[in-house]
Amino acid sequence: MPSAVAGGADAGACYQPDNSCSAITGSVASGDVAGKRCLVSINDSAVVPMDDFLIKEMMLDRRNENHYDLLRVEREVLNPFTQGLPFSYRRLNWKTNGLEPIPGMIDSTLVILEGICAYHPSIQPYVDLRVWVATPPGVATKRGRERDADNENIDYWGIWRNCDVAYCAEFDPSRRADVIVSGV
């Protein structure tokens, strides 16, 4: 049974002193505000947005996990991190649809994967703490639409919402969470 944590709780209570990987997820755009606010006070941490691993050609696929290159998350982030090595990865450049390296190297004791597939079963063995951001669907959709109002993604929200619902029904990330935080 997951622990419930208020949105303003001290996120430091979740910190584990050894190298550890936490994953924070919720339905589309749930964690964009609440999750990062909860975890921002943790020292020596690096947030790795799952959106950096999107595959644009797959974004309309009915299976949400096909939107992301989960093998690249494992290869470029999780494998080196769990070996205690500094790492870098390539993120999606939306304008060119190419991959570009992030600036510098990440060398921290805590990596936070942020996004809907952050603790998908294929990468869950790397995740030490699973956080679900409980956000009402209407609030999450409003946040996402506001975030994407000026870009090409605004027209796909109905499709993505359906993908999220199907993903959550199949993999039930809220039930598998160790901690639940409020997304409002």
N, C-alpha and C positions, 0 to 999 in steps of 0.2 A: 504494500500500500504506500503510495507516494506521500511525502510530507507536503503540507501546504505552507507557503511562505507568502506573506503580504508583499505587494509590489515594492514597498519601501523598506523591506527588511534588509539587515546587514548582509550583503552578499558574501562578505569575508567568511561567514560561518560555513560556507560551502567549500572554501578553498582547501585543497589537500596539498601538503608540503612537498611531496615527491612529484616528478613529472607525471602529469595526469591530463587527460583529455575530457572535457565536458562538452556536451551537445545541448543546444537550446533550440527548441522548435515550437511551432504552433501552426495554425492554419495560415494561409497566405497573409503576409505583412503583420502577423501578430507580434513577432519579436522585434520588429524594426525599432520600436520605441521602448517598450517595457523590458524586454530581455536585456538589451544593451544597458539600459539604465540600472538594472539590477546587478549586472556584472562589471560595470565600468570601474568600480572601486577596487577590484582585485589587482594587486601589484604583480608584476612579472607575468602578465598574461598577454596572449595575442588572440584576437578574434579573426577567424577565417570564415568569411561569408560563403555559404554554399553557392550563392549566385555567381561567384567567381568561376564556378565549374559548370555553368549552364552550357548546353549545346543548343545553339539557336535553331538549328534545323530540326530539333526534336521537341521544341517547346509546345507544339500543338498535339503531340502524342497523347493518347488517353491515359497512359501510365506515367504518373508523376515522376517516379524514379528514373524513367528514361530521359527526362529533361536534363539530368546531371551526369557528368562523367565521374562516377563514383570510383572507378578504377584509378583515375588520375588523382583523386583525393587521397586514396590509399597510398599510391606510389609516391606522390610529391610531398604530402603532408604527414600522413600518419606513420608510414614506415620509418622515415628518418627521425621524426619526433619521438617515437617510442623507443628508438635506439639511443636517445639522448643526444642526437646530433642537431646542430643548427640546420635550418632548411629554408628554401625559397620555393615558390611555385609560380606557375603561369596562370594568369586570370584572363577571362574573356574581355576583349575590347569590343564593346557594343557597336561602335561605328565601323570597324573593319571586319568584324566577325572573326578575328584572329586571336591568338593567344599571345600575351605579352608578360614578361617577368615582372613580379612585384619588385619595388625598389628594396635593395638590401636583403639581409638574411633575418630570419626569425630565430631567436635563441631565448626561449622562455621556459618556465617550468609548468605552465598551464596553457593549453590551447583550447579555445572555445570555438567549436563548429557552430555556425548560426544559420538555420534555414530548415525548411520542411523535411528534407531527407537527412538531417544531421545525425540521427541514429537509426538509419535504415539498417535492416538486419545484415546486409553485406559488410558494413563497416562498424557495426555495434561492438564487436569484440575489442575494438580500440578505445571505446568510450567508457570512462569510469563513472561519470555522473550524467544522468539524463534529466533535462529540465523541460517541462511543458509550460508554455505561456498560454494560459486560459483566457482567451479573448473572444467575446461574442462575434459571430460571423459578420454581422453588419458593421461592427467597429473595424474589424480587420480589413474588410473589403474597402471601406471608406478610406482607411490609411493608405492602402495600396493604390487605389485610384488617384488619390492626391499625390502620392509619390511619382506615379507614372503619367500624370496629366499631360506632360509636355513631351512624351516620347512615344515610340512606336508600340509600346506594350499596352496602352490604354484600351485597345479594342479586344484584348484577349482575356479580360477578367472573368467573363462568364465561363469560358473553357477552363481556365485555371482553377476556378472555384470548384467546378465539377471534378477536376483531377484531384484536388485536395480532399474532397469528400470521399472519393473512391480510395485514395491512398490511406486515409485515416480509418476507413471501414476495414480495409485489408490488414494493415499493420498495427493499428491501434496504438499510436505513439503516446497518447495521453495515459493509457493504462500502464504502459511500460516505463513511464517516467518515475524517477526517484524523488523529484521535487516538482511541485506545481506552483507557479507564481501567477499573480493576477496581471492580465494584460490591459487593464483599464486604470 
